[in-house]
Amino acid sequence: MNKDPAITNADKYKVIFENDRIRVLEYKDKPGDKTTPHHHPDTFTFTLSAFERKLYVDGSEKIVKKKSHEAGWQPEQDHVGENIGDSDTHTLLVELKEPRPVEK
């Protein structure tokens, strides 16, 4: 099963830049929209709009509220996202392609 969000949720995720080290995705949805299961490597996020979402990760639910122009970090994960707020979501995601450093 393909878990690339640009394929599984192509109506919401758009690749806007990619090279051998990173991939930049633009994400947009509307209130009530929900994604199908997909995967992200370690990812830097930057919100272009305020939003409220519910993430379903590893059998648990997590509410995420972000302000416009807020930077964040999302560790590697498989998840489903749902817009539970009353505004559209607009976010940039910078996915890292390099493996996570090995802890000593």
C-alpha positions in Angstrom: 0.0 0.0 0.0 1.4 3.4 -1.0 1.5 5.8 1.9 2.9 8.9 0.0 0.4 11.7 0.9 1.0 13.4 -2.5 -0.5 10.2 -4.0 -3.0 9.0 -1.4 -4.4 12.5 -0.8 -3.5 14.3 -4.0 -6.5 16.5 -3.6 -4.9 18.0 -0.5 -1.1 17.6 -0.8 0.9 19.2 -3.7 4.7 18.8 -4.1 6.0 22.3 -4.7 9.8 21.6 -4.5 12.0 18.5 -4.3 15.6 17.6 -4.4 17.8 14.8 -3.1 17.6 16.1 0.5 14.1 17.5 1.1 10.6 17.5 -0.3 8.3 20.5 0.3 4.6 19.9 0.3 1.7 22.4 0.4 -1.4 21.1 2.2 -4.8 22.6 1.9 -8.2 21.4 3.2 -11.6 22.6 4.4 -13.5 22.1 7.6 -14.7 18.5 7.9 -12.1 17.1 5.4 -10.3 14.0 6.5 -7.2 12.3 4.9 -6.6 8.7 4.3 -3.7 6.9 6.1 -0.3 8.2 5.0 3.3 8.5 6.1 5.6 11.5 6.7 9.3 11.3 7.5 10.7 13.8 10.1 9.1 17.1 9.0 9.4 20.8 9.6 6.0 22.5 9.4 5.0 26.1 8.8 1.3 27.2 9.0 0.0 29.7 6.6 -3.4 29.8 8.3 -4.7 29.0 11.8 -6.3 25.7 12.2 -7.6 23.0 14.5 -7.1 19.3 13.5 -7.4 15.9 15.0 -4.5 13.5 14.3 -4.9 9.7 14.6 -1.4 8.3 15.3 -0.6 4.8 16.5 -4.2 4.1 17.7 -4.5 7.4 19.7 -6.1 10.8 19.0 -4.3 14.1 19.4 -5.8 17.6 18.9 -3.5 20.1 17.2 -4.3 23.8 17.3 -2.0 26.1 15.4 -1.8 29.9 14.8 -1.1 31.4 11.5 2.7 31.6 10.7 3.7 29.1 13.4 6.7 26.8 12.9 6.8 23.3 14.3 8.3 19.8 14.1 6.6 16.5 13.4 8.6 13.4 14.0 8.3 10.5 11.5 4.8 9.0 11.6 1.9 7.4 9.9 -1.3 9.2 10.6 -4.8 10.3 9.5 -5.7 14.0 9.8 -9.1 15.6 10.2 -10.0 19.3 10.0 -12.2 19.7 13.1 -12.1 23.5 13.1 -14.2 26.1 11.3 -11.4 27.4 9.0 -9.5 26.1 6.0 -6.0 24.6 6.7 -3.1 25.8 4.7 0.4 24.5 5.7 3.8 23.9 4.2 5.7 20.7 5.2 9.4 20.2 4.6 10.0 16.5 4.7 13.6 15.4 5.3 14.9 12.6 3.1 18.1 12.0 5.1 17.9 9.3 7.7 17.7 10.3 11.4 21.2 10.4 13.0 22.0 7.4 15.1 22.1 8.2 18.8 25.3 7.3 20.6 
